[in-house]
Amino acid sequence: MGNIEEKEKDNQNLLSYQKDNNQVLFRFFGIEMTAPKGLKYPRIVYVSFIVVNFFLLLVLRKLIIN
């Protein structure tokens, strides 16, 4: 019974998803950027993550310099 619960727990893991070509966002020099199967609009999520982090970096840099 413990093995069944562990398998179900592994299936619910964020990075545990079936290999699906639709989930690969891009490939660059053999490195794949992938997204979990259930994530809606993965490109928008990743791009917004990068933009927000870049904005925070600029704000913190400005605060540290002043």
C-alpha positions as CSV (number, residue, x, y, z in Angstrom):
1,M,0.0,0.0,0.0
2,G,2.9,2.4,0.7
3,N,4.2,2.0,-2.8
4,I,0.8,3.1,-4.3
5,E,0.7,6.2,-2.2
6,E,4.3,7.1,-3.1
7,K,3.5,6.7,-6.8
8,E,0.5,8.9,-6.5
9,K,2.6,11.5,-4.7
10,D,5.2,11.3,-7.4
11,N,2.5,11.9,-10.1
12,Q,1.4,15.0,-8.3
13,N,4.9,16.4,-8.3
14,L,5.3,19.7,-10.3
15,L,8.1,18.4,-12.4
16,S,6.7,14.9,-12.9
17,Y,4.8,15.0,-16.2
18,Q,4.6,12.9,-19.3
19,K,7.0,13.7,-22.1
20,D,4.9,15.7,-24.6
21,N,6.3,17.7,-27.5
22,N,3.7,20.4,-26.9
23,Q,5.3,21.1,-23.5
24,V,8.7,22.0,-24.9
25,L,8.9,25.8,-25.1
26,F,12.2,26.0,-27.0
27,R,15.5,24.2,-27.5
28,F,18.8,26.1,-27.4
29,F,22.1,24.3,-27.9
30,G,20.5,21.0,-26.6
31,I,18.9,22.6,-23.6
32,E,15.1,22.4,-23.5
33,M,12.9,24.8,-21.6
34,T,9.9,22.8,-20.7
35,A,6.6,23.4,-18.8
36,P,4.3,21.1,-16.8
37,K,1.4,19.7,-18.8
38,G,-1.3,21.4,-16.8
39,L,0.3,24.9,-17.0
40,K,-1.9,27.2,-19.1
41,Y,0.0,29.7,-21.3
42,P,3.5,28.6,-20.3
43,R,5.3,31.2,-22.5
44,I,3.4,34.1,-20.9
45,V,4.2,32.7,-17.4
46,Y,7.9,32.4,-18.1
47,V,8.2,35.7,-19.9
48,S,6.4,37.6,-17.1
49,F,8.7,35.9,-14.6
50,I,11.7,37.2,-16.4
51,V,10.3,40.7,-16.8
52,V,9.3,41.0,-13.2
53,N,12.7,39.8,-12.0
54,F,14.5,42.2,-14.3
55,F,12.3,45.0,-13.0
56,L,13.1,44.1,-9.4
57,L,16.8,43.9,-10.2
58,L,16.7,47.5,-11.6
59,V,14.7,48.8,-8.6
60,L,17.1,47.2,-6.1
61,R,20.1,48.4,-8.1
62,K,18.8,52.0,-8.0
63,L,18.1,51.8,-4.3
64,I,21.6,50.4,-3.5
65,I,23.3,53.1,-5.7
66,N,21.4,56.0,-4.0
